[in-house]
Amino acid sequence: MSRKVRSVRVPKELETLNLSGLIGECEKHLRDLESATLLRQQGTPEAADALIKTRQADLGRKIGKLVWEARVQYGKHKGEQP
C-alpha cells in the first residue's frame, strides 16, 4: 500500500495536518477491525466488541490530537504575520 498523498484540499487551519500520521492511524484501526472479525468468528463476540469500542475511542482521540496540533501550528503562523 502506498503511503504517499498526492493531492488533498484542506482548510487553511489544517494545512499542517500530518496526513501520513492520519493514514497510519486508520491503517491500525483497520487491522484491529480485522482482528475483531476473527475474534467474533472464533466465538468471542464480547472480546470483539470490547476491542472495537476501545479502538474507536483511541482513534478518535489520536485524530483529534492531530487536528489540534495542526490548528496550534496555524495559530502560531497566523500570529507571526503582520
Buried (B, 14 or more C-beta within 10 A) or exposed (E): EEEEEEEEEEEEBBEBBBBEBBBEBEEBBEEBBEBBEEBBEEEBEEBBEEBBEEBEEBBEEBBEEBBEBBBEBBEEEEEEEE
